[in-house]
């Protein structure tokens, strides 16, 4: 059944899988338009959502939609759902898909919120979904979306991408509210890669802040980072205009400059001298930029795209390179034209 614009007719139930900060926030947004149930492994999180309308583990002090329900029973959450929203970090994505496989029927759209790549295979999350659910439409919701700002009622925008644009248009009203504007895009690859690649650049941007560099340096990192992720994204099948939009440049800017950004904050801590292992341990959620850097650098080599920033962050993760060594390495690169790859 095709939906009229602005209508959620036909979407009678939303299943949200994963109760981290962004998964919970999206579930709360969906609950404003359709009955929504959220899955969490932790009974105490479910209890807090059901009884107090909050998720104190990740979103302390922020009220959730009072109609949002939660359960640790995955079958209960998914049963009868018209759309499944995957708010699981990339590290646990494949495992969660295995749990979902017996309970999600064919034809139900599955939307990924994850902004990372599978460590074992380098695949995008929607590629993992498509392999596990070949008879289900697969898409992604991505953009410059900081969970706490959205729950505080501040205006924001995002992109829902499906290769079949009619599916994106059908689901667009499910995620939209008066202050959360959702655009559609058929470039699934570009939207997903923009969200995954920008985390590496955000770590580099935070590292500059930790080293005490100025706004000029940060602007250079963000701009050259956008150039990197656009070149690689296009080489992998994305559209260049996507990387100039919300799922590309918009998400990159927000993640590189916001104190709420885990990846930027992790880079800042590293720039100040905290070892990577300690940075990871101190963060209460996954730092996708650290996990993705080796994969992104490898993809660059595979596709013949130079990725100097990604390669330097890879060296931090795999070779133990320091923040000072990273920036010295970037500054020593040969002179080049801005219109051409580095």
C-alpha positions, -999 to +999 in steps of 0.1 A: +000+000+000+015+034-010+013+061+015+002+096+009+028+123+018+024+132+054+004+101+062+015+070+082-014+049+070-003+013+066+025+016+092+006+004+123+036-007+143+073+001+144+099-023+159+131-006+170+161-028+178+188-014+200+185+010+229+216+031+226+213+069+225+204+071+188+183+040+186+163+052+216+159+087+201+146+074+168+122+051+185+109+080+205+105+100+172+086+071+156+063+067+186+049+102+178+035+089+146+030+051+151+029+026+180+065+017+186+083-009+207+120-008+215+142-039+221+170-038+247+189-067+261+188-050+296+157-055+316+165-024+337+165-002+305+132-016+295+118-009+330+130+027+329+115+033+295+081+017+304+077+031+338+096+065+338+098+072+300+136+076+301+168+058+293+192+068+321+220+047+308+226+068+276+201+098+278+199+108+314+176+138+320+158+135+287+122+125+285+110+100+259+077+099+242+053+085+268+038+060+244+071+043+236+072+008+250+102-015+255+109-052+259+139-076+262+119-102+243+129-097+206+099-117+193+075-095+212+091-064+198+091-075+162+058-094+160+034-077+137+058-048+129+054-030+096+090-017+097+121-027+116+146+000+127+181-013+134+198+009+161+226-015+168+263-005+166+283-021+137+302-044+161+271-063+171+251-058+139+257-092+123+250-111+155+217-092+160+206-100+124+210-137+133+186-133+162+162-114+139+162-138+110+136-162+124+111-135+134+111-109+106+088-119+077+096-112+041+085-078+027+090-058+059+113-029+053+145-028+075+161+006+082+197+008+095+208+036+118+244+024+121+273+046+109+300+020+106+314-009+086+316-045+095+350-052+109+353-088+096+342-081+060+343-043+054+307-045+042+281-018+048+253-026+073+227-026+046+248-052+027+247-074+058+209-069+060+204-077+023+224-109+027+204-121+057+170-108+044+170-111+006+132-105+004+131-074+025+135-037+013+167-023+030+175+013+037+193+037+060+184+068+080+214+092+081+223+128+087+237+154+112+217+140+141+229+145+177+205+125+199+203+149+229+197+180+208+168+162+191+152+150+223+156+186+237+133+197+209+159+214+187+153+214+149+172+189+128+170+171+095+180+137+081+178+115+050+160+082+045+175+063+016+163+033-003+172+023-038+134+021-044+124+057-038+088+047-033+098+028-001+116+058+012+086+080+005+064+055+022+084+056+054+093+093+054+063+103+076+071+076+101+103+093+112+092+129+106+080+153+133+074+191+134+111+196+143+127+166+126+125+170+089+133+139+068+143+140+031+143+111+007+172+099-014+177+069-038+215+069-032+216+042-005+253+036-010+263+073-008+242+080+023+255+050+041+291+056+033+290+092+042+278+083+077+305+056+081+335+075+067+329+108+085+336+092+119+373+087+109+376+124+100+358+134+132+384+116+152+411+135+133+393+168+139+390+161+176+427+152+177+435+187+164+415+202+192+433+180+217+466+192+204+456+228+208+453+236+170+432+265+159+400+268+139+421+271+107+435+236+113+401+222+121+385+238+089+413+223+068+408+188+083+371+189+078+374+202+042+401+178+031+383+150+049+352+157+029+373+155-002+386+121+009+353+106+017+337+119-015+364+105-037+361+071-021+323+072-018+320+079-055+345+052-064+323+027-045+291+037-063+278+067-044+267+100-061+289+131-056+259+153-048+250+130-018+283+139-001+275+176-004+242+170+014+229+162+048+242+126+049+277+138+037+289+173+045+261+179+071+268+149+091+306+155+088+304+190+102+282+181+131+303+152+141+336+171+137+326+201+158+301+191+184+312+183+220+284+157+220+302+137+192+318+105+206+343+104+177+354+140+181+356+136+219+377+104+215+401+122+191+404+151+215+413+128+244+439+111+222+453+144+211+458+154+248+478+122+254+454+095+264+463+062+248+438+048+223+430+017+245+422+040+274+401+063+252+380+032+241+376+020+277+365+054+290+338+059+263+304+045+273+295+038+236+313+025+205+337+049+189+331+039+152+359+061+139+385+040+157+370+008+145+364+020+110+398+036+102+417+005+092+387-006+070+383+028+054+421+030+046+420-005+032+390+004+010+409+034-003+438+013-014+414-013-029+397+014-050+429+033-058+419+064-039+444+083-018+431+087+018+459+105+037+438+114+068+423+079+070+457+063+066+471+084+095+442+074+118+448+038+107+484+042+118+472+054+152+450+024+156+473-003+142+509+011+145+507+031+177+514+065+160+511+095+182+489+126+175+520+147+169+534+122+144+500+121+126+499+159+121+536+161+111+529+134+085+500+153+071+520+185+069+549+168+051+527+156+022+538+169-013+522+201-026+491+194-048+462+211-066+430+213-046+411+203-077+430+170-079+434+141-054+462+145-029 
